[in-house]
Amino acid sequence: MHARMEQGVYMKTWMNRAMLALLALSVWGATLQPADAAVQGREIVYQVDGQKFTGFVAYDDAIKGVRPGVLVLHEWWGHNPYARHRAEMLAGLGYTAFALDMYGSGKQARHPDDAMKFMQAATADQGKLEQRFMAALKILQAQMGVDPYRIAAIGYCMGGGIAMNMARAGMPLKAVAVFHGSLGTQHPVKSGQIKGEIAIFTGAADPFVPAERVSAFEQEMQAAGVRYTLTSYPGAKHSFTNPDADGFAARFGMPLAYDAAADADSWKRMQEMFHRVLGGGR
């Protein structure tokens, strides 16, 4: 989650929440089922500018031949089990996923104050941020079976803002999915800078995502001719995809809440975009 989240929302589509809640349960538990026994995961320790980072790669070893790769960018809490779980879910869909580390090995926040410090340190220098992103991108491209030209990125909260800014910076990403992430920027994108398609998922009740910022984001994307979609979920608060959000809200008094329906719908829409843009997958 980004301290300067400059975003807004508007309603485009909504589906039956009760049905989606059931779908969310099946999606979230997918990697716990026996059918996912072929999904493998392992840590990768790497260095960037002399600092050690620890990422996590997940893939389905039953899949033969090349497949697209997906980078997973974590929330401001750091590289934690939630980011790894999303990587495993992507592997279950037929992609090789790499949950990268933006902070450095061992830097996981348990309190918002620590998360703020980690986030500010990581995002203070755009050049270093891009360096860390590129190191993770190269690791993913080098994984066995990954098509280096079919790479996407997904990001949550702070990670969503970073993923969006990496797309603005012209990184070779075929698709980017941003979940309750930062949309504001000091460097609006120009025509031709974004190489792929963008999908934004945000909550209409997210106080970190004011409506005027989403409006500004849309104006930015439209002016640059970017292919994008934006879906806003009525009543959804910040971190609506994370089942731990309710616990964070209770402990720290933060305006967070898990929303099973919005979680399921946004994941489904991401899959549809990836299947169309990247090919492969299931």
N, C-alpha and C positions, 0 to 999 in steps of 0.2 A: 504494500500500500504506500503510496507516495504522499509526502506531506503537502505537496503543492498540486494535488490532483485538480486539474482544470478541465472539467468535463461537464456535459449536460446531457439531457435525454429527451427523446420524443418517442411516441408510440407508433409502431408500424404494424406488428402482428402479435397475436396472443392465442394460445391454444388452451384446451381444457386442462386446468391445473390438476385436477384429481388424477386424470389419466397420466399426465406427465410426472406426477409424483411417483406413481408406480414404476414408470419407465426409469426415473432417476435411480430408484433402488436397484433395479436390475443392471443399469449402467455402472453404478458405483461399485457393485459387488462382482463385476464381471471377472476381474482377475483372480477372484477367490474360487472360481469354479474349476472343476477338474478339466474341463475342456481347454483351459489355458495352461496346461502343464508344459506346453512347448515354449512358453514365454520365459526367456532367460534374462537375468540382469546382473551387472557387475559394476563395481566402482572403477573409475579411472582417475588416477592422480596425475595432475599435469602442472606445469609451471608457466606463469606469464610474468615477464619482467622480474624474474627472480623470486616471485611469490608462489607458494603452493596452493593449488585449488583441487577440490575433490568433486567430480561429477559422477553421473550414473547413466550407463547405457542399457537399454532394454530392447530386445528383439525376439522374434519368433523363429527358433531354429528349424522349424518344419518347413519354412518358406525357402524355396530354391530360386536362384536368379536374383536380378537386381530389384530394388525397391526404393521408394522415396525415403528421405530422412526428415525428422522433425526435431527442432530444438525446443526445449521446455525451459522457460524463464520463471524463476520462483518469485513468491511474494516477498515483502520486505522482511519477513521473519528469517529468510535465508534458505539455503539448500537443505530441505528437510524431507521427511517421509511423504508429505503431500505432493511435492514436485516429483518424487520418484514414482509415486503411485500413478500419476498422470502419464509418466513415461511408459509404465507397464501397460496402462490402458491403450495407449497408442500402439505399442507392440502387439497387443491383442487384436488390433485392427489391421495388422499387416505392415506397419511402418517400423523402421528402426528409429528409436527416439533417444536423445541425449539430454538429460536434465543437467544443465550446466550450473556452475557456481560463480556468482558475481561478487562474492565477498572475500573468499579465501577459506581454506580448510579449517573446520572447527568453529566458524563464525555463524552460529545460529542463535537468534534472539529469543528470549523467554519473556521479555517485557518490552512494551512499546518504546521506552526510552532507549534501550539497546538497539532495537530495530531502526530507530531514527538515526542513531549514530552510524550504524553500519551502512544504511542507505545513503546518507549524506556523504560519507567517505567514498562510496563506490561511484556516485553519480556526479561528484564535484568536477571531474575532468572528463570532458566528452571524448578526448583522444584515448585516454586509458580505458574508458568504457567500451569504445569500439575495439580496442586491442583485445580485451577480455572476450568480447563477443566473437571476434574473428578467430581467436584461438580455439574456442568451442566449436565454431563452424568447421574449422579444418579437421578437428578430431572426428566429428560426425561424418564428414565427407570421406574420411579415410577408413571408416568401418567396413568390414567385409560385406559385400552385397548392396551397399548404398550407392545409388545413382547420385553423383556429386552435383548434377545439374537439376535435380528435383528435390529441393530443400525448402521446408516451411518452418515457421516458428509460431509458438503459442506462448502467451504470457499472462500472468495473473497479477492484478494490482500493480505494484512497482514493476514487475516483470513485463506486464502488458505495455506499460509506458515505454520501457526500454525497447521492447520488440518493435513498437510503432516507430520509435525514433531511429532504430536501425534500418527500418524500411525507408524512412525519409532520407537517411544517409546514403541510400543506393545499394545496400547490401543485396547480394544475389538470392533473394527469397521469392519463391513462386507464390507463396501465400502466407498471410499472417493473420492469426486470430487473437484478439485482445479481449480478455475477460475482466470486467470491472477494473480496467486499467486507465492510466493517465493518458489524456488525449491532447493536452496543451503542449505548445512548443514555442520557443523563441526563434525558431528557424523554419517558417512555413515551407512546405514542399513546393517545388517548381515542377512544371510539366516534364515528364520523362524520368524523374528521379526515382520514383517507386517502380520496381520491376515487376511486381506481382499484384495479386488481388488481396484486399483487406476485408476482414469481417470483424465488426465491433459488437460486443455484447455488454450492455450496461443496465443498471437498475434505476428505475424511475424514482425510488425513494433513497437513493444514495447521496448523502449530504456532501461527499467528496466529489461529486460529479454534477455540478450545477448545469442547468439546462442551457444557459447562454454559451457554455464552453462546448457543448456538443454541437450547437448551432454553428459556432465558429469553426469547429472541426469539419463539419459538413461543407461549409463554404470553402475552406481550404482544399478539401479533396475535390470538390466540383470544379474549382478554378484551375486545378492542375490536371483535370481529366483522369483522376484515379478511379479504378474499378473498386468499388467498395459497397458493403451493405452495413446497416446499423440497425440493431434490434434492441429495443428498450423494454424492460419487463416491469409492468405496474406493481408497485408495492415492494419490489426487490431492493434490498439494501446492499451496502458494500460487502464484498467477499461472499456473494450469494452462491458461489460454486463450492465453497469449502465447508464440509460438515463440522469442522472445528470452530467455525465463526461464532456460533452461539456461546461456546465456552469462553472465547476471547471477550465477547461482549459482556458476559457476566462477571468475569474477573477484572476487567479493566474499564468498564463503563463506556465501551466504544460502540458506535452506531453500526454494528455488524450483525448479519443474520444469514444463516443458510436458507436457501430457497430451492427445494428439490425440483420443482417444476421448471424454474428458470435454468437450473443446472442441466437438467436433461435436455431441454429444448436447445440450449446453446451448444451443447456437445453434439447433438444430432445435426445442427446446422453447420457446425465446423466440419463434421465428417462429410457432409454433402459437398461442401466447397473443396475439401481435399480430394475427394474422389473425382470431381470434375476437373480441377486444376492440375493436380499431381498425377492422377491415374494411380493404378495400384491400389493397395488397401483392400478392405473387404466391404 
